[in-house]
Amino acid sequence: MYESTWDSLDYVRVMFNDYLGNYAGLGIVLLIIYLVVSLAMIGVFIWIMYSIIWRAVRRGMREFYAETDLPPSARFTSP
């Protein structure tokens, strides 16, 4: 039997759309994973910076309010 050109083009078009849909779905999944990982890394970075700053402030407050017999020039030297 003779197969019309339109039937074969429809088959190619349907197959192309199926593969295109698969790649689009993969791209969306990868984009979501990328966003989640990026937000997690930003959160960890902010948490680390907060911890460093918090410890530095607490140490500075301890040194500032420490009662000691040292003269003021020697009170704030680094260990």
DSSP file with accessible surface (Angstrom, degrees, kcal/mol):
  #  RESIDUE AA STRUCTURE BP1 BP2  ACC     N-H-->O    O-->H-N    N-H-->O    O-->H-N    TCO  KAPPA ALPHA  PHI   PSI    X-CA   Y-CA   Z-CA
    1    1 A M              0   0  242      0, 0.0     2,-0.5     0, 0.0     0, 0.0   0.000 360.0 360.0 360.0 156.1    0.0    0.0    0.0
    2    2 A Y        -     0   0  199      1,-0.0     2,-0.5     0, 0.0     0, 0.0  -0.711 360.0-147.6 -91.1 128.6    1.0    3.6   -0.6
    3    3 A E        -     0   0  129     -2,-0.5     2,-0.0     1,-0.0    -1,-0.0  -0.844  19.7-125.4 -98.6 129.7    1.7    5.6    2.6
    4    4 A S     >  -     0   0   40     -2,-0.5     4,-1.3     1,-0.1     3,-0.1  -0.322  12.8-123.2 -73.7 157.8    0.8    9.3    2.3
    5    5 A T  H  > S+     0   0   82      1,-0.2     4,-2.2     2,-0.2     5,-0.2   0.871 108.7  59.1 -66.8 -35.1    3.4   12.0    3.1
    6    6 A W  H  > S+     0   0  176      1,-0.2     4,-2.4     2,-0.2    -1,-0.2   0.889 102.0  53.1 -66.5 -36.6    1.2   13.6    5.7
    7    7 A D  H  > S+     0   0   98      1,-0.2     4,-2.0     2,-0.2    -1,-0.2   0.931 110.9  45.7 -65.3 -42.1    1.1   10.4    7.8
    8    8 A S  H  X S+     0   0   43     -4,-1.3     4,-2.2     2,-0.2    -2,-0.2   0.899 112.6  50.8 -69.8 -36.5    4.9   10.1    7.9
    9    9 A L  H  X S+     0   0   74     -4,-2.2     4,-2.7     1,-0.2    -1,-0.2   0.898 109.0  51.6 -67.3 -37.1    5.3   13.8    8.7
   10   10 A D  H  X S+     0   0   70     -4,-2.4     4,-2.8     2,-0.2     5,-0.2   0.909 108.7  51.3 -64.4 -38.6    2.8   13.5   11.5
   11   11 A Y  H  X S+     0   0  153     -4,-2.0     4,-2.6     2,-0.2    -2,-0.2   0.945 112.4  45.3 -63.0 -45.5    4.7   10.5   12.9
   12   12 A V  H  X S+     0   0   89     -4,-2.2     4,-2.7     2,-0.2     5,-0.2   0.925 113.3  50.8 -64.2 -41.2    8.0   12.5   12.8
   13   13 A R  H  X S+     0   0  119     -4,-2.7     4,-2.4     2,-0.2    -2,-0.2   0.923 111.6  46.9 -64.1 -42.6    6.3   15.5   14.4
   14   14 A V  H  X S+     0   0   81     -4,-2.8     4,-2.1     2,-0.2    -1,-0.2   0.931 113.3  48.3 -66.3 -43.3    4.8   13.4   17.2
   15   15 A M  H  X S+     0   0   57     -4,-2.6     4,-2.2    -5,-0.2     5,-0.2   0.922 112.1  49.4 -63.8 -41.6    8.1   11.7   17.9
   16   16 A F  H  X S+     0   0  128     -4,-2.7     4,-2.7     1,-0.2    -2,-0.2   0.923 110.5  50.3 -63.5 -42.1   10.0   15.0   17.9
   17   17 A N  H  X S+     0   0   88     -4,-2.4     4,-2.4    -5,-0.2    -1,-0.2   0.864 108.6  52.7 -65.9 -35.7    7.4   16.5   20.3
   18   18 A D  H  X S+     0   0   90     -4,-2.1     4,-2.0     2,-0.2    -1,-0.2   0.941 113.1  43.0 -64.7 -45.8    7.8   13.5   22.7
   19   19 A Y  H  X S+     0   0  129     -4,-2.2     4,-2.4     2,-0.2     5,-0.2   0.907 113.3  52.2 -66.8 -39.1   11.6   13.9   22.8
   20   20 A L  H  X S+     0   0   90     -4,-2.7     4,-2.4     1,-0.2    -2,-0.2   0.916 109.0  50.8 -63.6 -39.2   11.3   17.7   23.1
   21   21 A G  H  X S+     0   0   43     -4,-2.4     4,-2.5     1,-0.2    -1,-0.2   0.896 109.0  51.5 -64.6 -38.8    8.9   17.2   26.0
   22   22 A N  H  X S+     0   0  110     -4,-2.0     4,-2.4     2,-0.2    -2,-0.2   0.924 112.1  45.4 -63.8 -44.9   11.3   14.8   27.7
   23   23 A Y  H  X S+     0   0  161     -4,-2.4     4,-2.5     2,-0.2    -2,-0.2   0.877 111.9  52.2 -67.6 -35.5   14.2   17.3   27.4
   24   24 A A  H  X S+     0   0   54     -4,-2.4     4,-2.3    -5,-0.2    -2,-0.2   0.921 110.5  48.2 -65.7 -42.0   12.0   20.1   28.6
   25   25 A G  H  X S+     0   0   34     -4,-2.5     4,-2.4     2,-0.2    -2,-0.2   0.915 111.4  50.0 -63.2 -41.9   11.0   18.1   31.7
   26   26 A L  H  X S+     0   0   95     -4,-2.4     4,-2.7     1,-0.2    -2,-0.2   0.914 110.1  51.3 -62.5 -41.0   14.6   17.2   32.4
   27   27 A G  H  X S+     0   0   39     -4,-2.5     4,-2.3     2,-0.2    -2,-0.2   0.900 109.8  48.9 -63.6 -39.8   15.5   20.9   32.1
   28   28 A I  H  X S+     0   0  102     -4,-2.3     4,-2.4     2,-0.2    -2,-0.2   0.928 112.2  48.5 -66.4 -42.6   12.8   21.9   34.5
   29   29 A V  H  X S+     0   0   77     -4,-2.4     4,-2.5     1,-0.2    -2,-0.2   0.932 112.7  47.8 -63.0 -45.0   14.0   19.3   37.0
   30   30 A L  H  X S+     0   0   98     -4,-2.7     4,-2.6     1,-0.2    -1,-0.2   0.886 110.6  52.4 -64.2 -36.5   17.6   20.3   36.7
   31   31 A L  H  X S+     0   0   99     -4,-2.3     4,-2.5     2,-0.2    -2,-0.2   0.925 110.1  47.8 -64.2 -43.2   16.6   24.0   37.1
   32   32 A I  H  X S+     0   0   96     -4,-2.4     4,-2.5     2,-0.2    -2,-0.2   0.928 112.6  48.7 -64.4 -43.4   14.7   23.2   40.3
   33   33 A I  H  X S+     0   0   91     -4,-2.5     4,-2.7     1,-0.2     5,-0.2   0.926 111.4  50.7 -61.6 -43.2   17.6   21.1   41.7
   34   34 A Y  H  X S+     0   0  152     -4,-2.6     4,-2.6     1,-0.2    -2,-0.2   0.922 111.2  47.8 -60.5 -44.0   20.0   24.0   40.8
   35   35 A L  H  X S+     0   0   90     -4,-2.5     4,-2.6     2,-0.2    -1,-0.2   0.915 112.6  48.4 -65.2 -41.6   17.8   26.5   42.6
   36   36 A V  H  X S+     0   0   93     -4,-2.5     4,-2.3     2,-0.2    -2,-0.2   0.938 114.1  45.8 -65.0 -44.7   17.5   24.4   45.7
   37   37 A V  H  X S+     0   0   75     -4,-2.7     4,-2.5     2,-0.2    -2,-0.2   0.913 113.1  50.6 -65.3 -40.8   21.2   23.7   45.9
   38   38 A S  H  X S+     0   0   30     -4,-2.6     4,-2.5    -5,-0.2    -2,-0.2   0.932 111.2  47.6 -63.3 -44.5   22.0   27.4   45.3
   39   39 A L  H  X S+     0   0  120     -4,-2.6     4,-2.5     1,-0.2    -1,-0.2   0.894 111.7  51.1 -64.1 -38.2   19.6   28.5   48.0
   40   40 A A  H  X S+     0   0   57     -4,-2.3     4,-2.5     2,-0.2    -2,-0.2   0.920 110.7  48.2 -64.7 -41.9   21.1   25.9   50.4
   41   41 A M  H  X S+     0   0  129     -4,-2.5     4,-2.4     2,-0.2    -2,-0.2   0.901 111.7  49.5 -66.2 -39.5   24.6   27.2   49.6
   42   42 A I  H  X S+     0   0   94     -4,-2.5     4,-2.6     2,-0.2     5,-0.2   0.922 111.4  50.1 -64.1 -41.7   23.6   30.8   50.2
   43   43 A G  H  X S+     0   0   39     -4,-2.5     4,-2.5     1,-0.2    -2,-0.2   0.918 111.2  47.7 -63.2 -43.1   21.9   29.8   53.5
   44   44 A V  H  X S+     0   0   79     -4,-2.5     4,-2.7     2,-0.2     5,-0.2   0.913 111.6  51.3 -64.7 -41.1   25.1   28.0   54.7
   45   45 A F  H  X S+     0   0  129     -4,-2.4     4,-2.6     2,-0.2     5,-0.2   0.937 111.8  46.2 -61.2 -45.6   27.2   31.0   53.7
   46   46 A I  H  X S+     0   0  103     -4,-2.6     4,-2.6     1,-0.2    -2,-0.2   0.915 112.7  50.9 -64.4 -40.9   25.0   33.4   55.6
   47   47 A W  H  X S+     0   0  170     -4,-2.5     4,-2.4    -5,-0.2    -2,-0.2   0.922 111.5  47.3 -63.6 -42.2   25.0   31.0   58.6
   48   48 A I  H  X S+     0   0   78     -4,-2.7     4,-2.5     2,-0.2    -2,-0.2   0.933 113.4  47.8 -65.6 -44.8   28.8   30.7   58.6
   49   49 A M  H  X S+     0   0   75     -4,-2.6     4,-2.6    -5,-0.2     5,-0.2   0.918 111.7  50.6 -63.2 -40.4   29.2   34.5   58.3
   50   50 A Y  H  X S+     0   0  143     -4,-2.6     4,-2.9    -5,-0.2    -1,-0.2   0.925 110.6  49.7 -62.3 -42.9   26.7   35.1   61.1
   51   51 A S  H  X S+     0   0   31     -4,-2.4     4,-2.3     2,-0.2     5,-0.2   0.915 112.1  47.3 -63.6 -42.7   28.6   32.6   63.3
   52   52 A I  H  X S+     0   0   97     -4,-2.5     4,-2.2     2,-0.2    -2,-0.2   0.944 115.5  44.5 -64.5 -46.7   31.9   34.2   62.7
   53   53 A I  H  X S+     0   0   99     -4,-2.6     4,-2.6    -5,-0.2     5,-0.2   0.919 112.4  52.5 -65.6 -41.2   30.6   37.7   63.3
   54   54 A W  H  X S+     0   0  123     -4,-2.9     4,-2.5    -5,-0.2    -1,-0.2   0.933 111.3  46.2 -61.9 -44.0   28.7   36.6   66.4
   55   55 A R  H  X S+     0   0  185     -4,-2.3     4,-2.4    -5,-0.2    -1,-0.2   0.898 112.3  51.0 -66.8 -38.4   31.8   35.0   67.9
   56   56 A A  H  X S+     0   0   63     -4,-2.2     4,-2.5    -5,-0.2    -2,-0.2   0.917 111.3  47.8 -65.1 -41.0   33.9   38.1   67.1
   57   57 A V  H  X S+     0   0   76     -4,-2.6     4,-2.6     2,-0.2    -2,-0.2   0.929 112.0  49.4 -66.1 -43.4   31.4   40.4   68.7
   58   58 A R  H  X S+     0   0  129     -4,-2.5     4,-2.3    -5,-0.2    -2,-0.2   0.917 112.5  47.7 -63.2 -41.4   31.2   38.3   71.9
   59   59 A R  H  X S+     0   0  106     -4,-2.4     4,-2.6     2,-0.2     5,-0.2   0.924 111.7  50.5 -65.0 -41.8   35.0   38.1   72.1
   60   60 A G  H  X S+     0   0   34     -4,-2.5     4,-2.5     1,-0.2    -2,-0.2   0.903 110.4  49.4 -63.5 -39.1   35.2   41.9   71.7
   61   61 A M  H  X S+     0   0   97     -4,-2.6     4,-2.4     2,-0.2    -1,-0.2   0.904 110.5  50.4 -67.5 -38.8   32.6   42.5   74.3
   62   62 A R  H  X S+     0   0  150     -4,-2.3     4,-0.5     1,-0.2    -2,-0.2   0.921 114.0  44.8 -63.2 -42.9   34.4   40.2   76.8
   63   63 A E  H  < S+     0   0   58     -4,-2.6     3,-0.4     1,-0.2    -2,-0.2   0.886 113.8  50.0 -68.5 -36.7   37.7   42.0   76.1
   64   64 A F  H  < S+     0   0  121     -4,-2.5    -2,-0.2     1,-0.2    -1,-0.2   0.907 119.7  34.8 -69.3 -40.4   36.0   45.4   76.4
   65   65 A Y  H  < S+     0   0  160     -4,-2.4    -1,-0.2    -5,-0.2    -2,-0.2   0.325  87.6 126.1 -97.8   7.5   34.3   44.7   79.7
   66   66 A A     <  -     0   0   45     -4,-0.5     2,-0.7    -3,-0.4    -3,-0.0  -0.448  58.3-134.2 -68.6 135.6   37.0   42.5   81.2
   67   67 A E        +     0   0  196     -2,-0.2     2,-0.3     2,-0.0    -1,-0.1  -0.823  44.6 150.1 -90.9 117.7   38.2   43.6   84.6
   68   68 A T        -     0   0   55     -2,-0.7     7,-0.1     2,-0.2     0, 0.0  -0.961  54.3-130.9-146.1 160.1   42.0   43.5   84.5
   69   69 A D  S    S+     0   0  169     -2,-0.3    -2,-0.0     2,-0.0    -1,-0.0   0.382  73.2 112.2 -92.8   2.5   44.9   45.2   86.1
   70   70 A L  S    S-     0   0   90      1,-0.1    -2,-0.2     2,-0.1     5,-0.1  -0.420  77.6-102.8 -73.1 151.6   46.6   45.7   82.8
   71   71 A P    >>  -     0   0   72      0, 0.0     3,-1.2     0, 0.0     4,-1.0  -0.348  35.8-106.6 -67.8 156.9   47.0   49.2   81.4
   72   72 A P  H 3> S+     0   0   94      0, 0.0     4,-0.7     0, 0.0     3,-0.4   0.815 117.6  59.7 -57.7 -30.6   44.6   50.1   78.7
   73   73 A S  H 34 S+     0   0  107      1,-0.2     3,-0.1     2,-0.1    -3,-0.0   0.831 111.5  39.6 -68.9 -28.3   47.3   50.0   76.0
   74   74 A A  H X4 S+     0   0   35     -3,-1.2     3,-0.8     1,-0.1    -1,-0.2   0.546  98.1  80.2 -95.2  -7.2   48.0   46.3   76.8
   75   75 A R  H 3< S+     0   0   80     -4,-1.0    -1,-0.1    -3,-0.4    -2,-0.1   0.856  94.6  41.8 -71.1 -32.8   44.3   45.3   77.3
   76   76 A F  T 3< S+     0   0  104     -4,-0.7    -1,-0.2    -3,-0.1     2,-0.2   0.105  80.2 125.5-109.2  23.6   43.3   44.9   73.6
   77   77 A T    <   -     0   0   92     -3,-0.8    -3,-0.0     1,-0.1    -4,-0.0  -0.527  66.0-107.7 -79.3 152.5   46.3   43.2   72.1
   78   78 A S              0   0  103     -2,-0.2    -1,-0.1     1,-0.1    -2,-0.0  -0.496 360.0 360.0 -79.0 148.9   45.7   39.9   70.3
   79   79 A P              0   0  140      0, 0.0    -1,-0.1     0, 0.0     0, 0.0  -0.254 360.0 360.0 -71.5 360.0   46.8   36.7   72.0
